[in-house]
Amino acid sequence: MKKINKSIYGVLFAGLTLSAMTSCIEESIPQSGSVTQKMLEGSSTATASVVNGLPAYGKQQWRSGHWAYGISAIMRIRDIMADDYVVVDHDYNQFSPWAATVYLGPSYLIGQFVSSYYYNYVLASNLVIGAVNAEKATKEQLGYLGLGYAYRAANYLDMARMYEFLPTDINPECKNEQGFNVKNLTCPIVTDTLSEKASRNNPRASHEEMFKFIESDLNNAEKYIVNLESNKNNTLPNLAVVYGLKARLYMWNEDYAQAKEYARKAIDTYGKAPISEEDATDVKKGFNDITKWMWGGQYTSEDAAVKTGIVNFTSFASNETLFGYAGAGPMNMIGKSFYDRISNTDWRKTMWKAPEGSPLEAKNKYVDQRFKGKLPTYGSLKFRPNQGNFAESSIAVVSAYPLMRVEEMYFIEAEAAERVAAGSGIALLEKFMKTYRDKKYTYAGTDAIDEILFQKRIELWGEGQSFFDIKRANISVKRGYPGTNFFDEWRFNTNGRPAWMNFCLINLEENDNPAIAGKNNPDPSRAYTPWKE
């Protein structure tokens, strides 16, 4: 595995430029390849171009790694670190380091991808925020300002939850290799007003500092985003999405009353029902249709990721292609223990290949019957190639990936309610399940929170969200058990949240930013021994 060769600070902070955005924005940006804050302040057209680049950047490939195809690749990384998402061991598996928990320390390229990608996204947001003077702005520009704050908050919320160090069974004292206590430290905050000099002495924000910063951004997003005329077919956040981000934020901060309130606001503002069985299991549009979600990423035929054919979401997420990575061998499965726990009366269970002889076998739908023999048992049928076209990448990958669905808000509301008043959340879960997922659903367990989070993980499988609940709620990961479908060397069992979910900052940043020197998270690589039968 390659090691990193430069610091993120050297890339990001020199004059607040963003060469990474040049492929996303229009000709109003100079051909030199860099856009500066000063240029944007003098050009409303340039500002609009960078705004248009915000959703486009999420689809950009980072460097040349086929595993670095944008935000949806980071979503996949988070999924692979859990125990509900299994990938067949194969030479074409580009994401095996995260499943195997190797090369997760601060000196490897795979860590630089995550850090650099998020901070470049933050920089793009900063450029938009810094370019708009709220006192002089037009209504359209105020909408842009709201978008800038929403994107910045969304990216920092992801980073905060990934980089915050929380106690684990391996390191309950939260000490790093230098003996420094890193508990609740997240990552450095970079704003639109941060000087280059200040960036060289920018400490990791505490949980509380990061929470207040993100909350402030979301308050501003809520204030200004209502001026946006369109969310461009759900490719941009709107007010409902801002409420959804607040619900996520308050769950992370364990402010359950607020989380419940904003989850309900998101549901009501969005105003549409959860996806139906018919739409979810459609072989042509199943989980590739952005119109069914609050917010998502949408590929177009002109995207570089589409033209590659294989370096994009569908290539890795959809088992039903003849050209993609997953179709070539490293297919995606649900963990057997999770599949077995789903009720047979829950229609969502048909989104994974049933074992031979199962009464659910006949209910599985395939884009083409040849895939029935190709897919492993428990193989995913969730993410379909566009139009059900499994042979032509130029059509199949012009698809979409979900960034926020209203279903998540129902589960946040239920968990938050249950934590505030026992019994109220499970009642909300039962109502949701009986209305939208399983008419015969009943809860007969003794751990309501566990049940709510389990159903949430089934609902959002493959969407990069389970990681956050596992880490926040201190849930154990169990990959090793009789009958498991995890590869032998990936069968790790933990007591509580896994150590590998505390992401490391890049150690070469310490050269440019002494404030984080000696205060990085400890390397979690191979902290556990695989379970053996």
Residue pairs with C-beta under 8 A, 6 or more apart in sequence:
1 97
1 102
1 103
1 108
1 109
1 110
2 108
2 109
3 107
3 108
3 109
4 107
4 108
4 109
4 111
4 112
4 506
4 508
6 508
7 506
7 508
7 509
7 511
7 512
7 513
8 112
8 115
8 116
8 119
8 506
8 509
9 199
9 200
9 509
9 512
9 513
10 512
11 116
11 120
12 116
12 119
12 120
12 123
12 190
12 199
13 190
13 194
13 196
13 199
13 200
14 196
15 36
15 196
16 36
16 37
16 123
16 126
16 127
16 130
16 192
17 34
17 35
17 36
18 34
18 35
18 50
18 120
18 123
18 124
18 127
19 33
19 34
20 57
20 60
20 120
20 124
21 29
21 35
21 50
21 53
21 57
21 120
21 124
22 29
22 33
22 34
22 35
23 56
23 60
23 304
24 52
24 53
24 56
24 57
24 60
25 35
25 46
25 49
25 50
25 52
25 53
25 56
26 45
26 48
26 49
26 52
28 43
28 45
28 46
28 49
29 35
29 39
29 46
29 49
29 50
30 39
35 46
35 50
35 127
37 126
37 127
37 130
37 131
37 192
39 46
40 46
40 47
40 50
40 127
40 128
40 130
40 131
41 130
41 131
44 141
46 131
47 128
47 131
47 132
47 141
47 144
48 144
50 124
50 127
50 128
50 131
51 128
51 144
51 147
51 148
53 124
54 121
54 124
54 125
54 128
54 147
54 148
54 151
54 236
55 232
55 235
55 236
55 297
55 298
56 303
57 70
57 120
57 121
57 124
58 70
58 71
58 72
58 121
58 297
59 69
59 70
59 71
59 72
59 297
59 299
59 303
59 305
59 312
60 70
60 304
60 305
61 68
61 69
61 70
61 304
61 305
61 308
61 311
62 68
62 69
62 70
62 113
62 116
62 117
63 113
65 94
65 109
65 113
66 94
66 310
66 311
66 325
67 73
67 94
67 95
67 110
67 113
68 113
68 117
69 305
69 311
69 312
69 313
69 316
70 117
70 297
70 305
71 117
71 121
71 297
71 403
72 297
72 312
72 313
72 317
72 401
72 464
73 113
73 316
74 114
74 117
74 118
74 158
74 464
75 401
75 463
75 464
76 95
76 316
76 317
76 464
77 95
77 98
77 114
78 162
78 464
78 465
78 466
78 467
78 468
79 85
79 461
79 462
79 463
79 464
79 466
79 467
80 87
80 95
80 98
80 99
81 98
81 99
81 101
81 467
81 498
81 500
81 501
82 457
82 466
82 467
82 470
82 477
83 335
83 337
83 338
83 477
83 478
83 479
83 486
84 334
84 335
84 338
84 457
84 458
84 461
84 466
85 332
85 333
85 334
85 335
85 461
85 462
85 466
86 332
86 333
86 334
86 335
86 378
86 485
86 486
87 93
87 95
87 96
87 99
87 330
87 331
87 332
87 333
88 329
88 330
88 331
88 332
88 333
88 376
88 487
89 96
89 330
89 487
89 490
90 328
90 329
90 330
91 329
92 325
92 328
92 329
92 330
93 99
93 329
93 330
94 316
94 325
94 330
95 316
97 103
97 104
97 110
98 104
98 110
98 500
99 487
99 490
100 489
100 490
100 526
101 492
101 498
101 500
101 524
101 525
101 526
101 527
101 528
102 525
102 526
103 110
103 111
103 525
104 110
104 111
104 500
104 503
104 504
104 523
104 524
104 525
105 111
105 504
105 507
105 523
105 524
105 525
106 504
106 505
106 506
106 507
106 520
106 521
106 523
107 506
107 507
107 508
111 503
111 504
111 506
112 506
114 162
114 503
115 505
115 506
115 509
118 155
118 158
118 159
119 190
121 151
121 155
122 152
122 155
122 156
122 190
123 190
124 151
125 148
125 149
125 151
125 152
125 155
126 148
126 152
126 190
126 191
126 192
127 148
127 192
128 144
128 145
128 147
128 148
128 151
129 145
129 148
129 149
129 152
129 192
130 192
130 193
131 144
132 141
132 142
132 144
132 145
132 148
134 142
134 145
134 224
137 145
139 227
140 227
140 229
142 224
142 227
143 224
143 225
143 226
143 227
143 228
143 229
144 228
145 220
145 224
146 220
146 221
146 222
146 223
146 224
146 225
146 226
146 227
146 228
146 242
147 221
147 225
147 228
147 236
147 237
149 217
149 218
149 220
149 221
149 224
149 225
150 217
150 218
150 221
150 225
150 237
150 241
150 242
150 245
151 237
152 217
153 214
153 217
153 218
153 221
153 245
153 249
154 237
154 245
156 189
156 210
156 213
156 214
156 217
157 214
157 245
157 248
157 249
157 252
159 186
159 187
160 186
160 187
160 205
160 207
160 210
160 211
160 214
160 252
161 252
161 468
161 471
161 472
162 467
162 501
162 503
163 185
163 186
163 187
163 204
163 502
163 503
163 505
163 521
164 184
164 185
164 186
164 207
164 210
164 502
165 174
165 182
165 183
165 184
165 185
165 502
165 521
166 174
166 183
166 184
166 471
166 474
166 497
166 501
166 502
167 173
167 174
167 183
167 496
168 494
168 496
168 497
168 498
168 499
168 502
169 494
169 495
169 496
169 499
170 499
170 524
170 527
170 528
171 499
171 522
173 181
174 181
174 182
174 183
175 181
175 182
175 522
176 182
176 518
176 519
176 520
176 521
176 522
177 522
177 523
178 518
178 519
180 518
180 519
182 204
182 519
182 520
182 521
182 522
184 206
184 207
184 208
185 204
185 205
185 206
185 207
185 519
185 521
186 204
186 205
186 206
186 207
186 209
186 210
187 204
187 205
187 210
187 505
188 199
188 202
188 203
188 204
188 205
188 513
188 515
188 516
189 202
189 205
189 209
189 210
189 213
190 199
190 202
194 202
199 513
200 512
200 513
200 514
201 513
201 514
201 515
202 513
202 515
202 516
203 515
203 516
203 519
204 505
204 515
204 516
204 519
205 213
207 253
211 249
211 252
211 253
214 249
215 246
215 249
218 242
218 245
218 246
218 249
221 237
221 242
221 245
222 239
222 242
222 243
222 246
225 237
225 238
225 239
225 242
226 239
228 236
228 238
230 236
231 237
231 238
231 241
231 295
233 290
233 291
233 298
234 290
234 291
234 293
234 294
234 295
234 296
234 298
235 290
235 295
235 296
235 297
235 298
236 295
237 245
237 295
238 295
239 269
240 265
240 266
240 269
240 270
240 271
240 294
241 266
241 294
241 295
241 404
243 262
243 263
243 265
243 266
243 269
244 262
244 263
244 266
244 294
244 295
244 404
244 408
244 409
245 404
246 258
246 262
246 265
246 266
247 259
247 262
247 263
247 265
247 266
247 409
247 412
247 413
247 416
248 412
248 468
250 256
250 258
250 259
250 262
250 416
251 259
251 412
251 415
251 416
251 472
252 468
252 472
256 415
256 416
256 417
256 419
256 420
257 416
257 420
259 412
259 413
259 415
259 416
260 412
260 413
260 416
260 417
260 420
263 409
263 410
263 412
263 413
263 416
264 409
264 413
266 294
266 406
266 409
267 406
267 409
267 410
267 413
270 294
270 406
270 409
272 406
273 406
273 436
274 405
274 406
274 407
274 410
274 432
274 436
275 292
275 405
275 407
276 436
277 347
279 285
279 286
279 289
279 292
280 286
280 287
280 347
280 348
280 351
280 382
281 347
281 350
281 351
281 365
281 381
282 384
283 365
283 366
283 367
283 384
283 388
284 367
284 384
284 387
284 388
285 384
286 351
286 381
286 382
286 383
286 384
287 382
287 383
287 384
287 402
288 314
288 383
288 384
288 385
288 386
288 399
288 400
289 400
290 296
290 297
290 298
290 400
290 402
292 405
293 400
293 402
293 403
293 404
293 405
293 406
294 403
294 404
294 405
294 406
295 402
295 403
295 404
296 400
296 401
296 402
296 403
296 404
297 313
297 400
297 401
297 403
298 400
299 305
299 306
299 312
299 313
299 314
299 397
299 398
299 399
299 400
300 306
300 398
301 394
301 398
303 312
305 311
305 312
305 397
306 312
306 393
306 394
306 397
306 398
307 394
309 315
309 323
309 393
309 394
309 397
310 323
310 324
310 325
310 393
312 397
312 399
313 383
313 397
313 399
313 401
314 321
314 324
314 383
314 385
314 386
314 396
314 397
314 399
315 321
315 323
315 324
315 325
315 326
315 393
315 397
316 324
316 325
316 326
317 326
317 332
317 380
317 383
317 401
317 462
318 324
318 326
318 327
318 383
318 384
318 385
318 396
319 326
319 327
319 331
319 332
319 371
319 374
319 375
319 379
319 380
319 381
320 327
320 366
320 367
320 368
320 371
320 375
320 381
320 384
320 385
320 390
321 327
321 385
321 390
321 391
321 393
321 396
322 390
322 391
323 391
323 393
323 396
324 393
324 396
324 397
326 332
327 374
327 390
331 375
331 376
331 379
331 380
332 379
332 380
332 462
333 352
333 376
333 377
333 378
333 379
333 380
333 485
334 352
334 378
334 380
334 461
335 378
335 479
335 484
335 485
335 486
336 378
336 483
336 484
336 485
337 478
337 481
337 484
338 454
338 457
338 458
339 349
339 352
339 378
341 454
342 348
342 349
342 458
343 349
343 438
343 440
343 441
344 359
344 360
345 438
345 439
345 440
345 441
346 433
346 437
346 438
346 441
346 458
347 437
347 438
348 437
348 438
348 458
348 459
349 360
350 360
350 363
350 364
350 365
350 381
351 380
351 381
351 382
351 461
352 378
352 379
352 380
352 381
352 382
353 364
353 372
353 375
353 376
353 377
353 378
353 379
353 380
353 381
354 360
354 361
354 363
354 364
354 377
355 361
355 377
355 378
356 377
364 372
364 381
365 381
366 372
366 375
366 381
367 384
367 385
367 388
367 390
368 390
371 390
375 381
376 485
377 485
378 485
380 461
380 462
382 461
382 462
383 399
383 462
385 395
385 396
385 397
385 399
386 395
386 396
386 397
386 398
386 399
387 395
387 396
389 395
389 396
390 396
402 463
405 460
405 463
407 436
407 459
407 460
408 456
408 459
408 460
408 465
410 428
410 432
411 429
411 432
411 452
411 453
411 455
411 456
411 459
411 460
413 425
413 428
414 425
414 426
414 428
414 429
414 432
414 452
415 425
415 449
415 452
415 453
415 456
416 425
417 424
417 425
417 428
418 424
418 425
418 426
418 428
418 448
418 449
418 452
419 425
419 449
422 448
423 448
425 448
425 449
425 452
426 443
426 448
426 451
426 452
429 443
429 448
429 451
429 452
429 455
430 441
430 442
430 443
433 441
433 455
434 440
434 441
437 455
437 459
443 451
445 451
449 473
453 469
453 473
453 475
456 465
456 466
456 469
457 466
457 469
460 466
467 501
469 475
470 477
470 497
470 498
470 501
471 497
471 501
474 496
474 497
475 496
475 497
476 493
476 494
476 495
476 496
476 497
477 492
477 493
477 494
477 497
477 498
478 493
478 494
479 486
479 490
479 491
479 492
479 493
479 531
480 486
480 491
480 492
480 493
480 530
480 531
480 532
481 531
482 533
484 491
488 530
489 530
490 530
491 530
491 531
491 532
492 498
492 528
492 529
492 530
492 531
493 528
493 531
494 528
498 524
498 528
499 524
499 527
499 528
500 524
500 525
500 527
501 524
502 521
502 522
502 524
503 521
504 520
504 521
504 522
504 523
504 524
505 516
505 520
505 521
507 520
509 516
510 516
510 517
510 518
510 520
